[in-house]
Amino acid sequence: MGKFDECMDTYRAEFKKIGVSFDDALLTKVAKGCGPSIYNKDASTVAGSDPKELETVKNNFLIGKLGLTEKDDLDGAISKVVDTFGSSNRNKYRAMFYYMLTTAYKKESVYK
């Protein structure tokens, strides 16, 4: 099994653990869209309590990739995703985080 498949297995298991249903095909596309960051221990997760990290998610992903604007309550959506993971969960994987933001804003078409 390749590294990408191992990452996907991890994401699937984590989604089951936190009780979130997901579309496997979309999750795969989002994970591929994250590029090599999913293989780097530090870059593969989102630090939910780090304001600088969350600002990066907002600017680079929500605004840059999904084309959203500040009026779309970006901070509220990020906060909701952090809550879904649970503040004590250190495994806030970037691909899963981005997947949940993508579906929250119904922007699946970005990955078609």
N, C-alpha and C positions, 0 to 999 in steps of 0.2 A: 504494500500500500504506500502511495506517495505522501509527501508532506501535506499537500493540499487536502487529500482525502482524510488524513488524520485531523486536520483543523476542522473540517466539516463534521466529522464524527463528534468532536468536542463540542461544537456549536449545537448540534442536534441534542446531545445529552444535556447541555446546560439549559436549552429551551424547555426540555421536558422537566428538568429539575425545578425551574421557576414557574412552570405551568402555563407557558405561552405557546399557543399553536402557531405554526408557521408554514409558509409555502417553500418547499425545499428548492424548487427551481429558482425562485427569486433570491433566496438566501445564497445560493451558489453564485448568482450573478453579482450580488452585493459583495460577497467575499472576494471574488475575482477583481472587482473594482477597487478593492482596498490595496491591491498590488502586494508587493513584498512585505509590507508592514505586518501582515498577519503571521509572518514567520519570526519576527523579532519580539523577544519576550516583553520588552517595555512598550513598543509601539503597538503590539497586538491588543492591548487593553486600553480602556479609557479611564482615567482617574476621575471618578465622579465627584470628588471633593476638591479638586484643583481648579480654581476659577480660570486660570490661564489655559488649561487643557480644554475646558468646556467652551471657552471663547474660540479656540481653534476649531472645535467641532462645529460651532455655529457659523464661523466665517468660511471655513474651507469646505465643509460638507453641505450644511443647510442652505447657505447663500450661494456658494460657488458651484456645487454639484447639482443641488435640487432647484436652484433658482428662486429661493424664497426671499422674503424681505422681513425687516424687523416687525412690521405690522402683523406678521403671521404668528406672533407669540412664541418665538423660538426658544426663549429661556424656559417657558412653561412646558414645552414639549420635551426639552432636554431633562428637566426636573422630573417629569413623569416617567421617562425611561429609566432614570437613576432609581426612582422609587420602585419600578417594576423589578429591577434587578435586586433591590434591597441594599441599603447603605452598607451593610456589613459584608456583602458579597464582593470579594476582590476580583472576581472573574467577569468583569464587564468587558467582554470581548468586543473589539471595535466593529467587526463585521456584524455581530448581533445588534449592537448599539445603532449602527447605521441602518440596519434592516428595520428595526422598530421605528426609527424616525421616518424612514421612507414610507412605511405603511401608515403611520400616523397622519401623514400629509397626503396620502393617496398619490404618491409620486412614483408608483411602480413603473410607469411608462418610461421613466428615465433609463431603466435597465432593459427595455425590450429590444 
